Amino acid sequence: MSTDWIVVKQRDLLRVCLVSKEYPPEGKGGIANYVHLLAHGFAKQGHEVTVIAGPYQNGSMEHSSQVSANAPELRRIENRRLPLPLPIRHKARGIWNQLERSLAVDREIARLEREQGPFDVVEMPNWGAEGLCYALHPRAPLVIRLATPLAQVDALKGGRATRPGLRLACFLEALPARRSARLIANSEYIAQLCGELYRIPKAKSDVIPQGISLPNSPPETNRTNNGSVTILFVGRLERRKGIDHLLHAIPKVIDSEPRCRFIIAGADMGEAPQGLSYQSYFESFAADAARGATTFLGHVEDDELQRLYANCDIFVAPSLSESFGRIYLEAMARAKPVVAFQTAALPEVVEQNESGILVELGNEAELARALIKLARNPDLRQRMGKSAYERVRTNFNAERMLADTLSCYRQLMAQVGYGRDAGAA
């Protein structure tokens, strides 16, 4: 093997910095999961990967060293605390937290650059404006991956877009995206939405859908053998996830199909009407049959979540808006038909009447009818489940997301003329 080939091969490998405050095992959301997948996927390919994340919940700052080419280096950092008088800090603590977090991220990247050399690419999410300080003086091309923007989240919670604090937080979120070298959106929907909110040309965005790791073999479908039909909901119990609509649809389903059993998995975020928990709210209006057919599990760990996906017959998550919707992929990868609202990015993920049924946004009667239709037709569940699995295998697998992201990085570096070897050429 020639020395020239070794040099070319080494240059072909990148040094990548991925930033996400939430990162497993502390973070379980969509951002935490895709960053974890990218970090380990790139590291297994031989790239040098560093992840900058928030501290453990107990405040531990333990770091993992990169002991081999197949593992990313994990750096957990605290916010860089600014010396502010308490009245000022209390007045706008959310804004100060954003600034302190972005400052800590920028300082950590600079320290790693001094100790280990420059990065080829730095990637961060738009959520939380973690890239704010780095975007003001980037040393490597900055990539911002787009999730649901703060303005959209606040609107779905019934917030007022004119609030000065919210407007400032949205501006701080948009600034890194505007100053980034490239945007990555996981759906056409979120690319267009963020482009309009941030006032960024759509041409600046690459659409790269999220991917997940598939089971080693195609899962079995239609495995119910006790006469019941299990319908699973996964997600935080909050208004924007559509839990209110599902709870009002459940009695309609049970009245028509008493064989159905509903499992609600997710932490309650305290947004139910009348100040109640969602379980108490449901029990305040549902009849005995519906209450007896519905189980609230609260937060569940990943192993239990995978068991729930495997054992359900139908997956339902009537979110009011999703930038992508990883939970739908997780259910589809288990060959489960999906029922959801036809809104936001969902039509890009769930193929109507093939891998699931999409119903009119907010229409609880139509939501119930779709669940009843699938509950009564095991052959339809099996056909849609198989189609759902094939859709994930073909379009939303982890390998494709890794390859498309790496291609985006290389094109970006070529366009800006950047690379650790560029100055030596």
Buried (B, 14 or more C-beta within 10 A) or exposed (E): EEEEEEEEEEEEBBBBBBBBBBBBEBBBBBBBBBBBBBBBBBBBBBBBBBBBBBBEEEEEEEEEEBEEEEBBBBBBBEBBEEEBEEEEBEEBEEBBBBBBBBBBBBBBBBEBBEEEEBBBBBBBBBBBBBBBBBBEEBBBBBBBBBBBBBBBBBBBEEEEEEEEEBEBBBEBBBBBBBBBBBBBBBBBBBBBBBBEBBEBEBEBBBBBBBBBEBEEEBBEBBEBEEEBBBBBBBBBBBBBBBBBBBBBBBBBBBEBBEBBBBBBBBBBBEBBEEEBBBBEBBBEEBEEEBBEBBEBBEEBEEEEBBEBBBBBBBBBBBBBBBBBBBBBBBBBBBBBBBBBBBBBBBBBBBBEEBBBBBBEBBBBEBBBBBBBBBBBEBEBBBBBBBBBBBBBBEBBBBEBBBBBBBEBBBEBBEEEEBBBEEEEE
